Amino acid sequence: MVFRQCSDAFTSASISRVTETIINSCQKMVSGLLHKLQLLLCSIVILCSSTWINPVRSDPIQTDAELVRSCNQYEHLTFGILPFLSNEQLVIQFSPLAKYLTKYLDVPIRIETAPDFSEFAKRTLQGNYYDILFTAPHFYPRAHDEANYQLVASVDSPDMWAVIVAPKKSRIYSVHDLKGKRLATAHPKALSTLLMKKYLRKAGINPVTDLTLVSTPSHDASLLSSYHGVTDASSLMQPPYTAASEQVRQGMRIIARTESSPHIPLSVNPRLNTNCVNEIGRLLLNMSTTKEGREALRSNRFSGFRKARAEDYERIRDMLKNLNN
């Protein structure tokens, strides 16, 4: 009887210990499973969240309008344009381009210029006036050297040159007929003026002593000066001459054409971030591929923009060496 009681007591204790062991093991297993389940749930939540924040696009090609617009972090961008035309003509010709850039860069583009070429060059070198720069080919190298402007594109057209024109009703048929006459020019620092001086010197004509140079504010003003009889002839770049009214061109004759130079470059201020710079370049280079882009280019008679080569604008240094006076 005593043995049975001891046996019963021993059996009850053993069962109790086994039960406790099993319970502890189950608790550990459940705890481990719960921990793994929690990790799995967290992973799912994180994956879903990241997919929501940065959705993966199924289409590999994005249009300009769909790309992340990095330029819109700025309050506005200033489009500095060389005053090679009258203020009125600058607004007419460049407003469509400015509106196009405003739309697709998602930031206001403001057109600004200067009273003359010298002031425009001065403001360019100060580095805090113009974000996008449309300047003369011979002004770009210095803008790069002293203000660190970077090329993003150039006008997609053949090289340009200066022309010397005279009224058809005059007796001026060649540059040798200019001796003793009054020749209208754009600003003394204008590319057309420098190319014209080089051409005359090669022809044996001293532009300082053999004729009188009359400086005018712009290429348009130079052309109209001889057209209206204020001067005897005019020098200007070929693009603004081609863009002049048919009536004016019909009344003039071209008596000389200078050597060519690279076309107008577009560059950007170094203060702009890399994404914005790339965005501007991409947008300009792709303008001619859309109907809307071609419409914006039409007022300037541009076929589009192409990638610019720095070496094209380096060679202009030697071409115009010692011709600034």
C-alpha positions in Angstrom: 0.0 0.0 0.0 2.8 2.3 0.9 4.6 1.3 -2.4 1.5 2.1 -4.4 1.2 5.5 -2.8 4.9 6.2 -3.6 4.4 5.0 -7.1 1.4 7.1 -7.6 3.2 10.1 -6.2 6.2 9.5 -8.4 4.0 9.0 -11.5 2.1 12.3 -10.8 5.3 14.2 -10.4 6.8 12.8 -13.6 3.6 13.6 -15.6 3.7 17.1 -14.2 7.3 17.6 -15.2 6.7 16.2 -18.7 3.7 18.4 -19.1 5.6 21.4 -18.1 8.4 20.6 -20.5 5.9 20.1 -23.3 4.2 23.4 -22.5 7.5 25.3 -22.5 8.6 23.8 -25.8 5.2 24.7 -27.4 5.5 28.3 -26.1 9.0 28.6 -27.6 7.8 27.2 -30.9 4.8 29.5 -31.0 7.0 32.4 -30.0 9.4 31.6 -32.8 6.6 31.2 -35.3 5.1 34.5 -34.2 8.5 36.2 -34.6 8.9 34.8 -38.1 5.3 35.8 -39.0 6.0 39.3 -37.7 9.1 39.6 -39.9 7.2 38.3 -42.9 4.4 40.8 -42.4 7.0 43.7 -41.9 8.7 42.7 -45.1 5.4 42.7 -47.0 4.5 46.1 -45.7 8.0 47.6 -46.6 7.8 46.1 -50.1 4.3 47.5 -50.7 5.3 50.9 -49.3 8.4 51.1 -51.5 6.4 50.1 -54.5 3.8 52.8 -53.8 6.5 55.5 -53.3 8.6 54.5 -56.4 6.3 52.7 -58.7 8.0 50.6 -61.4 7.0 51.7 -64.9 6.3 49.0 -67.4 7.2 51.2 -70.4 11.0 51.7 -70.8 10.8 54.9 -72.8 9.5 58.1 -71.2 8.6 61.3 -73.0 10.1 64.7 -71.9 6.9 65.6 -70.2 7.0 62.4 -68.1 10.5 62.8 -66.9 11.2 64.1 -63.4 11.3 67.8 -63.7 14.4 68.9 -61.8 14.4 72.5 -63.0 11.2 73.4 -61.2 13.0 73.7 -57.9 14.0 77.2 -59.0 11.7 80.1 -58.8 12.4 81.0 -62.4 15.1 80.8 -65.0 16.5 83.7 -66.9 17.0 83.3 -70.7 19.7 85.8 -71.6 19.6 86.7 -75.3 22.3 88.8 -77.1 20.7 92.1 -78.3 21.4 91.4 -81.9 17.9 92.5 -82.8 15.6 95.3 -81.5 13.9 94.6 -78.2 10.6 94.2 -80.1 12.0 91.7 -82.5 13.7 89.7 -79.7 10.4 89.3 -77.9 8.6 88.3 -81.1 11.2 85.7 -82.2 12.0 84.2 -78.8 8.7 84.2 -76.9 7.5 80.9 -78.5 10.8 79.2 -77.5 10.5 80.7 -73.9 6.9 79.5 -73.6 7.9 76.0 -74.8 10.7 75.8 -72.2 8.4 77.1 -69.5 5.8 74.4 -70.3 8.2 71.4 -70.3 10.7 72.5 -67.7 7.8 73.4 -65.4 9.4 76.6 -64.4 8.9 80.2 -65.6 11.4 81.3 -68.3 12.1 85.1 -68.3 13.7 86.7 -71.4 16.3 89.3 -70.6 18.8 91.2 -72.7 21.0 94.3 -72.3 21.3 97.7 -73.9 24.2 96.7 -76.1 26.7 93.9 -76.8 29.3 95.2 -74.3 26.8 95.4 -71.4 25.5 91.9 -72.3 29.0 90.5 -72.3 29.7 92.2 -69.0 26.6 90.8 -67.3 27.4 87.4 -68.7 30.8 87.4 -67.0 29.3 88.5 -63.7 27.6 85.1 -63.7 24.4 86.1 -61.8 22.3 87.4 -64.6 21.6 84.6 -67.1 20.7 81.0 -66.4 20.4 80.0 -70.1 22.6 81.9 -72.5 22.1 82.6 -76.1 25.2 84.6 -77.1 27.4 85.3 -80.0 29.9 82.5 -81.0 32.9 84.7 -80.2 31.5 85.6 -76.8 31.1 82.0 -75.6 34.8 81.1 -75.1 35.2 83.9 -72.6 31.9 83.1 -70.9 33.2 79.6 -70.4 36.6 80.6 -69.2 35.5 83.3 -66.8 32.0 82.4 -65.7 32.1 78.6 -66.4 29.1 78.5 -68.7 28.7 75.0 -70.2 27.6 74.1 -73.7 24.3 72.2 -74.0 23.4 72.8 -77.7 23.9 75.0 -80.8 21.6 76.1 -83.6 21.3 73.2 -86.0 22.2 75.1 -89.2 25.3 75.5 -91.4 27.9 78.0 -90.3 26.9 81.6 -90.6 28.7 84.6 -92.0 28.4 88.4 -92.4 27.2 90.2 -95.5 27.8 93.7 -96.7 24.8 95.1 -98.6 24.0 98.3 -100.4 20.8 99.8 -101.9 20.1 98.6 -105.4 19.6 102.2 -106.5 23.1 103.1 -105.4 26.3 102.7 -107.5 28.0 100.5 -105.0 28.6 97.1 -106.5 31.7 95.9 -104.6 33.6 96.7 -101.4 36.0 98.8 -103.5 33.2 101.2 -104.1 32.9 101.8 -100.3 36.0 104.0 -100.2 35.0 107.4 -98.8 31.5 106.1 -98.0 29.5 105.6 -94.8 29.1 101.9 -93.8 26.6 101.1 -91.0 27.5 98.3 -88.6 26.1 96.6 -85.6 28.0 97.2 -82.3 31.8 97.4 -82.7 32.1 94.1 -80.7 29.5 92.3 -82.9 30.7 89.3 -84.8 29.5 90.8 -88.0 31.6 93.9 -87.5 34.8 91.9 -86.7 34.3 89.6 -89.7 33.6 92.6 -92.0 36.8 94.3 -90.8 38.8 91.2 -91.5 37.3 90.9 -95.0 38.0 94.5 -95.9 41.6 94.3 -94.8 42.1 91.2 -96.9 40.7 93.2 -99.8 43.2 95.9 -99.3 40.8 98.4 -97.6 41.5 99.9 -94.3 38.2 100.0 -92.4 39.5 102.8 -90.2 40.9 105.3 -92.7 39.3 104.4 -96.1 35.7 104.7 -95.0 33.5 105.8 -92.1 32.0 103.1 -89.9 28.7 104.1 -88.3 27.8 102.0 -85.3 24.1 101.2 -84.7 22.3 99.3 -81.9 21.5 96.1 -83.8 21.7 94.2 -87.0 18.2 95.4 -87.9 19.2 99.0 -87.3 22.3 98.6 -89.4 20.3 97.2 -92.4 17.6 99.9 -92.2 20.2 102.6 -91.9 21.3 102.2 -95.6 17.8 101.1 -96.7 16.5 104.5 -95.6 19.6 106.4 -97.0 21.1 107.4 -93.7 24.3 105.5 -94.6 25.6 104.2 -98.0 25.8 100.5 -97.1 25.4 98.1 -94.2 27.1 95.1 -92.6 25.2 92.5 -90.6 25.0 88.7 -90.0 23.3 86.7 -92.7 20.5 85.2 -90.5 18.9 88.6 -89.5 19.3 89.7 -93.1 17.4 86.7 -94.3 14.8 87.3 -91.7 14.2 90.9 -92.8 11.0 91.8 -94.7 10.9 90.9 -98.4 10.4 94.5 -99.2 13.7 95.5 -97.6 15.6 92.7 -99.1 14.2 93.4 -102.5 15.6 96.9 -102.3 19.2 95.8 -101.4 22.0 93.9 -103.1 24.7 91.8 -101.4 28.1 93.0 -102.4 30.3 90.8 -100.2 30.1 87.8 -98.0 32.7 87.1 -95.3 34.2 83.8 -94.1 31.9 81.7 -91.9 31.9 81.1 -88.2 30.2 78.5 -86.0 26.5 79.1 -85.4 25.1 80.4 -82.1 25.7 78.3 -79.0 23.3 77.8 -76.1 25.0 77.3 -72.7 23.9 77.2 -69.1 25.0 78.8 -65.8 27.1 76.6 -63.5 24.7 77.3 -60.6 22.1 75.0 -62.2 22.2 71.4 -60.9 23.3 68.6 -63.2 19.7 67.1 -63.6 18.4 70.5 -64.7 21.2 71.0 -67.1 20.6 67.6 -68.7 16.9 68.3 -68.8 17.5 71.6 -70.7 19.8 70.0 -73.2 17.5 67.0 -73.8 14.5 69.3 -74.4 16.4 71.5 -76.8 17.9 68.6 -78.8 14.5 66.9 -79.2 12.4 70.0 -80.1 12.5 69.4 -83.8 11.0 65.9 -83.3 7.6 67.1 -82.3 5.1 69.3 -84.1 4.8 71.6 -81.1 8.6 72.0 -80.9 8.8 72.8 -84.6 6.1 75.5 -84.2 8.1 77.1 -81.4 11.2 77.2 -83.6 9.5 78.6 -86.6 9.6 82.3 -85.5 13.5 82.1 -85.4 13.7 80.1 -88.7 15.6 77.5 -86.8 15.4 73.9 -88.0 16.3 72.8 -84.5 19.2 72.4 -82.1 22.1 69.9 -82.2 24.9 68.8 -79.8 27.5 71.6 -79.6 31.3 70.9 -79.9 33.6 73.0 -77.8 36.3 72.9 -80.4 34.1 74.7 -82.9 34.1 77.7 -80.6 37.8 77.4 -79.8 38.8 78.0 -83.4 37.0 81.3 -83.4 39.7 82.7 -81.0 42.4 82.4 -83.7 40.0 83.5 -86.5 39.3 86.8 -84.8 42.7 87.4 -83.2 43.8 91.0 -83.2 40.5 92.1 -84.7 38.9 93.7 -81.7 40.0 97.2 -82.6 
